[in-house]
Amino acid sequence: MTRYLVRRLIQMIPVLIGISLLSFFIIKAAPGDPLVVYIDPSKPPPSAEDLDRMRSRLGLDQPLLVQYVNWLGNTLRGDLGFSLTAHRAVTLEILDRLPATALLGITALMVALMLSIPVALLSAIKRYTFGDYLITFLSFIGISMPAFFVALLLMQIFSVQLRWLPTTGLRDMRENYKGIEAALDTARHLILPATALGTASLARWVRYQRSSILDVLGQDYIRTARAKGVTERNVLLKHALRNALMPLVTLVGLSIPQIVSGSFAIEFVFGWPGLGQLGVNAALRRDFPIIMGVTMLTALFIVIGNFIADIAYHWIDPRIRYE
């Protein structure tokens, strides 16, 4: 298995390079001049000579292939460039926003994961009952509604109408909370965006997991276990559930980048100071270095998510061998 995992790690390199190449040329082909961020409408417009000097200083006057090679070389050294709007290193901008996105994404992922398994198990056990139909109905609603609509709906109900939870931000800037009070304040701000972000994953995982559990419950070894007198609880938890987790492992691994990309809309709606908000603002301002940095970080999450899924396969089912 070690040889296989090493080979998978090596395969990540050309995949990431291919993604970076495609993303770079697509971003460069987008309409708009990045130098527009340097133009102050309250002052006289810069001359053509000034714009040319600025374009030369930023390396924008070189051929696209040369620009990409320079960007790739700098990236491999840990230098993602310089933000055109924040006037800071892209690496520093990402590191400042990464903890907030990680907190939101991990919370949404864990909540969806912990709820999907018992709900799917309950739906499978009580199949074709009112509870099963209700769970199925709610799952289809969760899958169908866009994340930003769920976010606005939750905000309208729990923030605007009921006034139970804060609307935007990571913490209450009017208060100077410390210690446990600061943690509780962050948790209150986290409830709505994490719920909105995890809703689609929860609904999708429940549907897949229910089908997987029903398929496993019809296998011969389940009937054999019951015939031997194994309690129904042990049949479900020790025999059926573990074997039914394989599809969920795939979904969780593939959902890691979806959580990151989905956070773009959620963070923008809730004013969450993470990578999603950073990426949206960069796109609106044509800050190409920031866009490339966020895009490549999302791509890194994709390949890492698939890698983690491969490892989890072997952990859940020891019969799987990688050669």
Secondary structure, 3 states (H helix, E strand, C coil): CHHHHHHHHHHHHHHHHHHHHHHHHHHHHCCCCHHHHHCCCCCCCCCHHHHHHHHHHCCCCCCHHHHHHHHHHHHHCCCCCECCCCCCEHHHHHHHHHHHHHHHHHHHHHHHHHHHHHHHHHHHHCCCCHHHHHHHHHHHHHHHCCHHHHHHHHHHHHHHHCCCCCCCCCCCCCCCCCCHHHHHHHHHHHHHHHHHHHHHHHHHHHHHHHHHHHHHHCCHHHHHHHHCCCCHHHHHHHHHHHHHCHHHHHHHHHHHHHHHHHHHHHHHHHCCCCHHHHHHHHHHCCCHHHHHHHHHHHHHHHHHHHHHHHHHHHHHCCCCCCC
